[in-house]
Amino acid sequence: MHRWIITLAILLIAGGASAQISPGPLSAAHEHLDGMRQCRSCHGGGDDGLDQKCLECHRALEWTIQENRGLHSREGRQDCANCHPEHAGRDFELVDWGGDRDSFDHSRAGWSLSGSHANGKCGDCHQEKYQHRNVLLRRPDKSGTSTFLGLDRSSCVSCHATPHSERLGLDCTACHDEDKWMDVPRFDHDRTGYPLTDRHVQLDCAACHRNGRFGVTESSTASMHYAPISFDECAPCHKDPHSDRFGALCSSCHVTTGFKNVSADRFEHARTRFPLREAHATVTCDRCHDPALGGWGPKPAFDRCGACHQDAHAGSATLSGQPVDCNRCHGQDSFKRTTFDLAMHSKSAYPLLGRHEQLECATCHRRDMDVAAFGSAGVDLRPASGRCRDCHADDHAGQFSERYEGGACESCHTVEGWIPSTFGAEQHASTRFALEGAHITAECRRCHGLDRSGLEPHDPTIIPGKANVVLPLEETRCSDCHVDVHRARYQKQSCADCHEQSRFVPSSVGLTEHNQYSFKLDGAHRATPCFLCHKQLGSQSHLPAGTHALISEPAPPDVILWEIPSACQACHRTEVPK
């Protein structure tokens, strides 16, 4: 209404003649249409309005209305003069901005300004170079003049140059908003072929997408490169601190939480020079590698066990006089077990033989020794082994201490077993009583045992020891053990004068011995059986039982040999048979 009041005032002031011809001068934009001959350029005949005539000249505007673009397709599309009145003078502004042009409500044009767009000047965007080609084609004579019509809003790149060379498409709004170009709040890296995880999430885009980082440079002046980027392996971004010893695929060992974090499920220690086996396979990485150091620090030494493990034997583990590493005697399964077997023991100062082969190591190598002297293992690796008594107690309670060898066990025993003793007849011959005849077959305990039935008990002052045998015996005569069936009649003779040790009967007395007696055997007497004269002997098939009885057993019948008459008639008759 205000604009129409001003227009009316101007028309009243105008001259009378001119008022009859024209309502007033046209605006500067339509100056070329002023004059009587130009009226019909805008005014049609009859009731026709101005709109169609306006669009015949303003073809670009006509196109925007037809395409439903911009302000004119939304407001006053049927009444141009309502917003753009004419004949108000050359200096009249045909465009009503509703106030300051820079404060124009851009939403009326169908495109609200937000973000950084709201801070721009009109001329920043409304330039010919940003206009739609159909607008430019419809105002060729207006080239170089400004207009607010027909900006090309098909995509952001209509106004903004893309730094991506169209590799990422033309829909900038898929990643960017209008607030700040360098921020990409709408971009979701998880929707790409390489979702970001862990430490990668914390990185600035430039850490990976800086132009030229991968040997690829955009043809434009863009500082960032987004595609294509190789990400199948880590090497395009990260340097290989392993000099390609493990290949280029870092993810086979590492995880994205940090290079210092090695995945136990992925890392193959078997590919290194120290494959993890047995007990080592259960050890956590930080037991050997320091995670506080970059790249987990220098490689730990592994050429010897002692590089990681303390010497549990305090230097006492030696072979041939030289210290040895743990692996000479232990495997990787456990230090509590040893690989020092019989074959290795055979090369030591004490080879294991006989029953010793069956013993557990701890039987001889005690584990309760002084830690200061034998190390944390507390194991005596070299126990005294020069004598049996270094390990074994004297089961005979010192009965052999007076012997020349001091009662050494090996004099009577071997490592094959404590029983039986090796002290046989040959060795017994060195004592005061050599074993002969039937004595050879007698069991040792028959004489030396505590329960020696038929013999006198041992001297109670003698301690038999754990073996329960009394070894040095005082009995050396036959009568010390055996009953004298002759009732001490022949004390001048010993049993051995008439008997052998293999058996008591028959007697060993022959012609030679009998001739030493008071009755020599001559003639037919030489062939006479003993029992024909010595009636007590009876026949050989009826000898007195138990003639070799032991001293504590019941005495056998008395055998009298010497009280026999020597006269012929004592045995022979003198009368002649009739």
VMD Tcl script that draws the C-alpha trace (Angstrom):
set ca {
  {0.00 0.00 0.00}
  {2.86 2.36 0.85}
  {4.42 1.78 -2.58}
  {1.09 2.63 -4.28}
  {0.69 5.90 -2.35}
  {4.12 6.99 -3.50}
  {3.27 6.01 -7.06}
  {0.00 8.03 -6.98}
  {1.76 11.12 -5.69}
  {4.27 11.00 -8.48}
  {1.51 10.73 -11.08}
  {-0.33 13.81 -9.72}
  {2.77 15.93 -9.98}
  {3.38 14.90 -13.60}
  {2.57 17.44 -16.38}
  {-0.91 17.67 -17.77}
  {-0.16 16.69 -21.37}
  {2.07 13.85 -20.50}
  {-0.48 12.67 -18.02}
  {-2.88 12.15 -20.87}
  {-0.35 9.92 -22.67}
  {1.58 7.94 -19.91}
  {1.02 7.46 -16.19}
  {4.68 8.27 -15.63}
  {8.23 7.39 -16.57}
  {9.22 3.78 -16.45}
  {11.89 2.46 -14.13}
  {15.48 2.35 -15.28}
  {15.15 -1.37 -16.00}
  {12.32 -0.67 -18.51}
  {13.61 2.65 -19.82}
  {13.96 1.21 -23.28}
  {10.20 0.60 -23.37}
  {9.21 4.20 -22.59}
  {7.18 6.14 -25.21}
  {3.82 6.03 -26.91}
  {4.82 3.42 -29.40}
  {5.93 0.95 -26.73}
  {2.80 0.70 -24.61}
  {1.65 -2.51 -26.13}
  {4.98 -4.15 -25.36}
  {3.60 -4.55 -21.87}
  {-0.09 -3.70 -22.09}
  {-2.31 -6.05 -24.01}
  {-5.68 -5.21 -25.29}
  {-8.97 -5.47 -23.52}
  {-8.98 -7.11 -20.15}
  {-5.66 -8.87 -20.68}
  {-3.36 -8.34 -17.77}
  {0.36 -7.64 -17.81}
  {1.54 -11.10 -16.71}
  {1.75 -12.74 -20.09}
  {3.50 -9.75 -21.63}
  {5.99 -9.72 -18.76}
  {6.87 -13.36 -19.34}
  {7.33 -12.79 -23.06}
  {10.36 -10.71 -22.18}
  {11.31 -12.38 -18.94}
  {11.64 -15.85 -20.43}
  {14.09 -17.03 -17.78}
  {11.50 -16.16 -15.14}
  {8.88 -17.99 -17.15}
  {11.06 -21.11 -17.08}
  {11.54 -20.98 -13.31}
  {7.77 -20.67 -12.82}
  {7.13 -23.58 -15.12}
  {9.74 -25.63 -13.22}
  {8.35 -24.57 -9.83}
  {11.68 -23.03 -8.93}
  {12.26 -19.96 -6.84}
  {10.10 -17.23 -5.38}
  {7.93 -16.49 -8.44}
  {6.71 -20.07 -8.61}
  {5.47 -19.72 -5.05}
  {4.23 -16.13 -4.70}
  {2.33 -13.85 -7.14}
  {2.76 -15.92 -10.19}
  {-0.51 -14.39 -11.65}
  {0.04 -10.70 -10.84}
  {3.46 -9.31 -11.65}
  {2.40 -5.66 -11.18}
  {1.37 -6.29 -7.63}
  {5.02 -6.61 -6.64}
  {6.63 -4.71 -9.50}
  {4.55 -1.54 -10.22}
  {5.77 0.70 -13.04}
  {5.59 4.34 -14.19}
  {7.03 5.49 -10.89}
  {10.16 7.02 -12.30}
  {13.60 6.03 -13.33}
  {14.93 5.63 -9.80}
  {12.10 3.47 -8.59}
  {13.21 0.02 -7.31}
  {11.07 -2.62 -8.94}
  {12.10 -5.31 -6.44}
  {10.62 -5.13 -2.97}
  {12.88 -7.08 -0.57}
  {10.61 -6.54 2.35}
  {13.37 -4.55 4.03}
  {17.12 -4.84 3.75}
  {18.10 -7.10 0.85}
  {20.58 -9.01 2.98}
  {17.78 -9.76 5.45}
  {15.53 -11.30 2.80}
  {13.72 -14.41 4.02}
  {15.27 -16.90 1.65}
  {12.76 -19.58 2.58}
  {10.25 -17.65 0.40}
  {12.36 -18.77 -2.56}
  {11.98 -22.40 -1.53}
  {15.53 -22.83 -0.17}
  {16.18 -21.82 3.41}
  {19.65 -20.60 4.22}
  {21.30 -22.43 7.14}
  {24.74 -23.02 8.50}
  {27.49 -21.25 6.64}
  {25.06 -20.30 3.86}
  {23.24 -18.01 6.28}
  {26.43 -16.01 6.83}
  {27.13 -15.39 3.14}
  {26.36 -12.35 1.00}
  {23.82 -12.52 -1.80}
  {26.47 -11.84 -4.39}
  {28.56 -14.78 -3.18}
  {26.05 -17.18 -4.71}
  {23.93 -15.19 -7.16}
  {26.46 -15.03 -9.93}
  {26.08 -15.91 -13.56}
  {28.55 -18.77 -13.27}
  {26.28 -20.54 -10.81}
  {23.04 -20.11 -12.80}
  {21.21 -22.91 -14.49}
  {22.02 -23.21 -18.16}
  {18.31 -22.92 -19.08}
  {18.22 -19.53 -17.42}
  {21.28 -18.36 -19.28}
  {19.86 -19.58 -22.59}
  {16.70 -17.52 -22.05}
  {18.45 -14.23 -21.38}
  {21.34 -14.17 -23.82}
  {21.21 -10.39 -24.20}
  {21.60 -10.03 -20.43}
  {24.94 -11.79 -20.20}
  {27.15 -10.20 -17.62}
  {24.27 -8.68 -15.69}
  {23.29 -9.91 -12.27}
  {20.09 -11.76 -11.52}
  {18.68 -13.70 -8.61}
  {16.92 -16.16 -10.88}
  {17.68 -19.78 -11.57}
  {20.67 -20.82 -9.51}
  {21.59 -24.40 -10.34}
  {20.82 -26.31 -7.16}
  {20.96 -29.81 -8.62}
  {23.96 -30.58 -6.42}
  {26.50 -28.90 -4.21}
  {29.08 -29.04 -6.98}
  {26.92 -26.60 -8.95}
  {28.49 -23.97 -6.72}
  {31.28 -25.70 -4.88}
  {34.29 -27.36 -6.45}
  {34.70 -30.94 -5.30}
  {38.12 -31.88 -3.94}
  {37.35 -35.54 -4.60}
  {37.34 -35.54 -8.41}
  {33.87 -37.09 -8.26}
  {35.34 -40.34 -6.87}
  {32.96 -40.11 -3.94}
  {29.93 -39.07 -6.01}
  {28.24 -35.69 -6.21}
  {25.97 -35.91 -3.18}
  {28.04 -33.86 -0.76}
  {25.24 -33.97 1.81}
  {25.90 -37.67 2.30}
  {28.89 -36.61 4.39}
  {28.77 -32.83 4.88}
  {26.27 -30.40 6.31}
  {26.04 -26.63 5.83}
  {27.76 -25.67 9.07}
  {31.41 -26.40 8.35}
  {32.85 -27.90 5.23}
  {35.76 -29.67 6.90}
  {33.48 -31.54 9.27}
  {31.67 -34.62 8.01}
  {28.99 -35.32 10.64}
  {26.89 -37.35 8.22}
  {29.71 -39.59 7.09}
  {29.63 -43.10 8.55}
  {32.92 -44.90 8.01}
  {31.25 -48.16 8.98}
  {29.34 -48.02 5.72}
  {32.57 -48.10 3.74}
  {34.69 -51.09 2.91}
  {36.90 -50.30 5.91}
  {35.02 -49.72 9.17}
  {37.10 -47.88 11.75}
  {37.77 -49.63 15.06}
  {39.65 -48.81 18.25}
  {42.63 -46.50 17.67}
  {41.60 -45.80 14.08}
  {38.45 -44.12 15.38}
  {40.56 -41.54 17.23}
  {42.54 -40.43 14.18}
  {41.97 -37.24 12.21}
  {40.97 -37.84 8.63}
  {44.21 -36.22 7.45}
  {46.24 -38.88 9.23}
  {45.17 -41.32 6.54}
  {43.73 -39.21 3.72}
  {46.39 -36.54 3.27}
  {46.94 -35.98 -0.43}
  {50.15 -37.58 -1.67}
  {50.47 -39.96 1.27}
  {50.00 -43.00 -0.90}
  {51.83 -41.77 -3.94}
  {48.52 -40.62 -5.40}
  {48.03 -36.90 -5.96}
  {44.76 -35.30 -6.96}
  {44.82 -33.33 -10.17}
  {43.12 -30.53 -8.27}
  {44.64 -28.50 -5.49}
  {42.79 -30.56 -2.89}
  {44.82 -31.47 0.17}
  {42.94 -34.68 0.86}
  {42.65 -37.94 -1.02}
  {39.86 -40.35 -0.13}
  {39.60 -42.88 -2.88}
  {40.91 -45.18 -4.04}
  {42.92 -46.25 -1.02}
  {44.38 -49.70 -0.48}
  {43.51 -51.08 2.95}
  {43.72 -54.83 2.49}
  {47.08 -54.69 4.25}
  {48.48 -52.34 6.86}
  {51.74 -51.61 5.02}
  {50.37 -48.72 2.88}
  {49.92 -46.71 6.09}
  {52.27 -48.26 8.62}
  {55.97 -48.99 8.42}
  {57.03 -52.57 8.96}
  {59.34 -52.70 12.01}
  {60.00 -56.37 11.29}
  {61.68 -55.85 7.90}
  {59.13 -58.10 6.18}
  {60.15 -61.14 8.24}
  {56.49 -61.81 9.08}
  {54.90 -60.58 5.87}
  {52.96 -57.39 5.20}
  {49.69 -58.40 6.88}
  {50.10 -56.80 10.30}
  {46.65 -57.95 11.37}
  {47.93 -61.51 11.50}
  {49.49 -60.54 14.84}
  {48.32 -57.06 15.85}
  {44.94 -55.57 16.65}
  {43.67 -52.03 16.15}
  {43.66 -51.26 19.86}
  {47.37 -50.52 19.45}
  {50.50 -51.93 17.91}
  {51.72 -52.86 21.36}
  {48.75 -55.18 21.70}
  {49.39 -58.51 20.06}
  {46.52 -60.90 19.62}
  {47.35 -64.25 21.15}
  {44.78 -65.81 18.84}
  {46.35 -64.36 15.72}
  {50.07 -64.16 16.35}
  {51.94 -67.25 15.25}
  {55.02 -67.44 17.41}
  {55.95 -70.57 15.49}
  {56.98 -68.32 12.61}
  {59.66 -66.73 14.75}
  {63.05 -68.12 15.61}
  {61.68 -69.19 18.98}
  {58.51 -71.27 18.57}
  {56.55 -71.54 21.79}
  {56.14 -75.10 22.94}
  {54.63 -76.79 25.98}
  {54.93 -74.61 29.10}
  {56.10 -71.61 27.06}
  {52.84 -71.72 25.12}
  {50.90 -70.85 28.31}
  {53.02 -67.82 29.23}
  {51.53 -64.36 28.65}
  {53.40 -62.09 26.26}
  {54.36 -59.54 28.90}
  {56.34 -62.15 30.83}
  {59.00 -61.97 28.12}
  {58.17 -58.74 26.26}
  {57.83 -55.36 28.00}
  {54.61 -53.70 26.75}
  {55.79 -50.35 28.15}
  {58.47 -50.17 25.48}
  {57.76 -49.14 21.92}
  {57.26 -52.18 19.75}
  {57.44 -54.21 22.96}
  {61.11 -53.45 23.27}
  {64.13 -55.27 21.92}
  {63.83 -58.96 21.23}
  {64.65 -60.93 24.38}
  {67.63 -63.25 24.14}
  {66.63 -66.85 23.66}
  {69.86 -68.62 22.72}
  {70.00 -70.12 26.20}
  {67.51 -70.74 28.99}
  {69.61 -68.71 31.40}
  {68.74 -65.58 29.44}
  {65.29 -65.70 31.06}
  {65.49 -68.22 33.87}
  {67.63 -68.00 36.97}
  {70.01 -70.84 37.71}
  {67.99 -72.92 40.15}
  {71.07 -74.98 41.01}
  {73.45 -72.16 41.96}
  {76.10 -73.24 39.47}
  {76.17 -76.87 40.56}
  {74.70 -78.12 37.27}
  {77.79 -79.06 35.29}
  {78.78 -81.74 32.82}
  {82.42 -82.71 32.37}
  {83.25 -79.94 34.78}
  {81.61 -77.22 32.67}
  {78.39 -75.34 33.49}
  {75.52 -76.31 31.20}
  {72.26 -74.66 30.19}
  {68.93 -75.85 31.54}
  {67.97 -77.60 28.31}
  {70.69 -80.20 28.81}
  {68.67 -81.74 31.62}
  {65.15 -80.29 31.25}
  {62.48 -80.06 28.57}
  {60.08 -77.18 28.01}
  {57.15 -78.95 29.63}
  {58.28 -78.50 33.23}
  {61.39 -77.84 35.25}
  {60.19 -80.36 37.80}
  {60.91 -83.17 35.38}
  {64.32 -83.95 33.97}
  {65.47 -85.36 30.66}
  {68.68 -86.59 32.26}
  {68.11 -90.26 31.50}
  {70.03 -93.48 32.10}
  {72.13 -93.00 28.99}
  {73.28 -89.61 30.22}
  {73.76 -90.92 33.75}
  {76.00 -93.67 32.36}
  {78.46 -90.97 31.33}
  {78.58 -89.53 34.82}
  {80.86 -90.52 37.66}
  {78.19 -92.92 38.89}
  {76.44 -94.95 36.16}
  {73.09 -96.36 37.23}
  {73.03 -100.16 37.16}
  {70.79 -102.91 38.47}
  {68.14 -101.85 40.93}
  {69.43 -98.29 40.80}
  {67.92 -97.98 37.32}
  {64.43 -98.25 38.83}
  {64.82 -95.50 41.41}
  {63.21 -92.08 41.26}
  {65.73 -89.28 40.96}
  {64.60 -87.77 44.26}
  {65.53 -90.98 46.08}
  {69.18 -90.00 45.77}
  {68.96 -86.34 44.76}
  {67.20 -84.87 47.75}
  {65.11 -81.73 47.34}
  {65.38 -80.38 50.85}
  {68.94 -79.14 50.69}
  {70.32 -75.74 51.66}
  {69.07 -73.18 49.12}
  {72.15 -71.01 49.57}
  {74.41 -73.89 48.59}
  {72.25 -75.73 46.08}
  {70.05 -72.98 44.62}
  {66.32 -72.43 44.72}
  {65.67 -75.99 43.53}
  {67.27 -77.28 46.74}
  {68.49 -80.38 44.90}
  {71.84 -82.07 45.56}
  {72.93 -82.98 42.04}
  {76.10 -84.74 43.20}
  {75.40 -86.72 46.36}
  {78.25 -88.78 47.75}
  {78.37 -92.10 45.92}
  {81.81 -93.55 46.57}
  {80.50 -96.22 48.97}
  {77.20 -97.98 49.42}
  {77.01 -96.59 52.93}
  {76.86 -93.08 51.50}
  {73.24 -93.91 50.73}
  {72.44 -97.20 52.45}
  {72.36 -97.95 56.17}
  {74.42 -100.88 57.52}
  {71.83 -103.64 57.87}
  {74.35 -105.71 59.83}
  {74.86 -103.19 62.61}
  {78.63 -103.01 62.25}
  {79.32 -106.75 62.48}
  {81.87 -106.43 59.68}
  {83.55 -103.28 60.87}
  {86.67 -105.25 61.81}
  {87.10 -106.75 58.35}
  {89.95 -105.52 56.20}
  {87.56 -103.75 53.77}
  {85.60 -102.25 56.65}
  {82.49 -104.26 55.91}
  {81.87 -102.78 52.47}
  {78.47 -103.86 51.15}
  {79.84 -104.71 47.72}
  {81.91 -107.49 49.33}
  {78.75 -109.57 49.61}
  {76.10 -107.75 47.57}
  {75.58 -106.26 44.10}
  {73.35 -103.54 42.66}
  {71.21 -106.23 41.05}
  {69.58 -106.82 44.41}
  {70.37 -107.01 48.09}
  {69.30 -110.65 48.20}
  {70.79 -113.16 47.59}
  {74.23 -112.45 48.89}
  {77.23 -113.11 46.65}
  {79.13 -114.53 49.63}
  {79.27 -118.18 48.56}
  {81.42 -121.21 49.28}
  {84.45 -119.67 47.63}
  {84.27 -116.58 49.82}
  {83.39 -118.67 52.87}
  {86.69 -120.49 52.46}
  {88.42 -117.30 53.57}
  {86.76 -117.57 56.96}
  {87.49 -119.95 59.84}
  {84.94 -122.39 58.49}
  {85.15 -123.40 54.86}
  {81.93 -124.79 53.39}
  {82.28 -128.32 52.06}
  {80.00 -131.21 51.27}
  {76.45 -130.90 52.55}
  {77.31 -127.56 54.14}
  {77.51 -126.01 50.68}
  {73.81 -126.60 50.05}
  {72.67 -125.33 53.41}
  {70.91 -121.95 53.42}
  {72.82 -119.13 55.11}
  {70.00 -118.50 57.56}
  {70.19 -122.15 58.71}
  {73.29 -121.16 60.64}
  {73.28 -117.34 60.65}
  {69.58 -116.63 61.06}
  {67.95 -115.77 64.35}
  {65.60 -118.73 64.06}
  {68.13 -121.55 63.55}
  {66.14 -124.54 64.73}
  {68.24 -127.32 66.27}
  {71.17 -125.04 67.13}
  {72.04 -123.11 70.22}
  {70.78 -119.49 70.23}
  {73.23 -116.78 69.22}
  {75.13 -114.73 71.73}
  {72.52 -112.21 72.92}
  {75.13 -109.47 73.12}
  {75.50 -109.49 69.33}
  {73.17 -107.01 67.55}
  {71.98 -108.67 64.33}
  {70.90 -105.47 62.58}
  {68.00 -104.98 60.18}
  {69.02 -108.08 58.21}
  {68.39 -110.26 61.31}
  {71.48 -112.40 60.82}
  {74.55 -113.03 62.99}
  {77.49 -113.43 60.67}
  {80.72 -114.09 62.62}
  {80.00 -117.48 64.31}
  {82.04 -119.16 67.01}
  {81.01 -122.70 66.01}
  {83.82 -124.31 64.01}
  {83.72 -127.95 65.26}
  {81.24 -130.61 64.18}
  {80.13 -131.16 67.75}
  {79.30 -127.45 68.06}
  {76.36 -128.12 65.80}
  {75.84 -131.89 65.56}
  {75.01 -134.51 68.23}
  {77.89 -136.87 69.16}
  {76.25 -140.25 68.59}
  {79.30 -141.89 70.20}
  {78.71 -140.19 73.54}
  {82.22 -138.67 73.73}
  {83.92 -142.09 73.66}
  {86.27 -140.98 70.92}
  {87.43 -137.57 72.00}
  {90.90 -138.18 70.67}
  {89.45 -138.27 67.21}
  {87.40 -135.67 65.41}
  {84.33 -136.43 63.36}
  {86.31 -135.72 60.21}
  {88.62 -138.65 61.00}
  {85.81 -141.07 60.26}
  {83.19 -139.07 58.39}
  {82.90 -136.82 55.35}
  {80.95 -133.54 55.27}
  {78.86 -134.75 52.37}
  {77.19 -137.35 54.65}
  {77.72 -139.07 58.01}
  {77.01 -142.60 56.80}
  {78.58 -144.69 55.63}
  {81.74 -143.85 57.49}
  {84.80 -142.87 55.54}
  {86.94 -145.35 57.54}
  {88.64 -147.73 55.14}
  {91.30 -150.45 55.38}
  {94.06 -147.94 55.88}
  {92.32 -146.23 58.76}
  {91.16 -149.53 60.32}
  {94.70 -150.87 60.32}
  {95.63 -148.07 62.69}
  {93.31 -149.55 65.24}
  {93.95 -152.61 67.46}
  {92.43 -154.93 64.90}
  {93.90 -154.89 61.46}
  {91.74 -156.13 58.65}
  {93.54 -158.90 56.83}
  {92.50 -161.67 54.58}
  {88.80 -162.32 54.44}
  {88.26 -159.55 57.00}
  {89.01 -157.02 54.31}
  {85.74 -157.88 52.57}
  {83.62 -158.20 55.66}
  {80.86 -155.58 55.97}
  {81.22 -153.33 59.03}
  {77.82 -154.24 60.52}
  {78.78 -157.94 60.78}
  {81.20 -156.97 63.52}
  {79.68 -153.69 64.67}
  {76.23 -155.03 65.42}
  {74.86 -151.58 66.45}
  {75.14 -150.38 62.88}
  {72.77 -153.00 61.66}
  {72.44 -153.38 57.93}
  {73.03 -150.41 55.64}
  {69.32 -150.28 55.00}
  {68.59 -149.93 58.71}
  {71.09 -147.35 59.89}
  {70.06 -145.36 62.96}
  {67.95 -142.36 61.92}
  {69.30 -138.88 62.62}
  {72.89 -139.88 62.89}
  {73.66 -136.30 61.70}
  {71.23 -134.72 64.16}
  {71.84 -131.18 65.38}
  {72.88 -130.56 68.90}
  {69.54 -129.32 70.15}
  {67.56 -132.13 68.59}
  {66.72 -135.47 70.30}
  {69.82 -137.72 70.50}
  {69.91 -140.78 68.26}
  {70.70 -144.30 69.59}
  {74.16 -144.85 71.05}
  {76.62 -146.22 68.53}
  {79.46 -148.24 70.16}
  {82.30 -149.13 67.85}
  {85.36 -150.02 69.90}
  {84.17 -152.45 72.61}
  {84.35 -155.52 70.37}
  {86.35 -158.69 71.34}
  {89.32 -159.31 69.12}
  {89.70 -163.10 69.77}
  {88.71 -165.33 66.87}
  {86.34 -167.41 68.94}
  {84.42 -164.23 69.74}
  {83.16 -164.33 66.22}
  {84.01 -167.77 64.89}
  {82.98 -171.22 66.22}
  {85.70 -173.80 66.84}
  {83.68 -177.03 66.49}
  {83.37 -178.60 63.09}
  {79.87 -179.04 61.85}
  {78.83 -182.61 61.54}
}
mol new
graphics top color blue
foreach p $ca { graphics top sphere $p radius 0.5 }
foreach p [lrange $ca 0 end-1] q [lrange $ca 1 end] { graphics top cylinder $p $q radius 0.2 }
display resetview
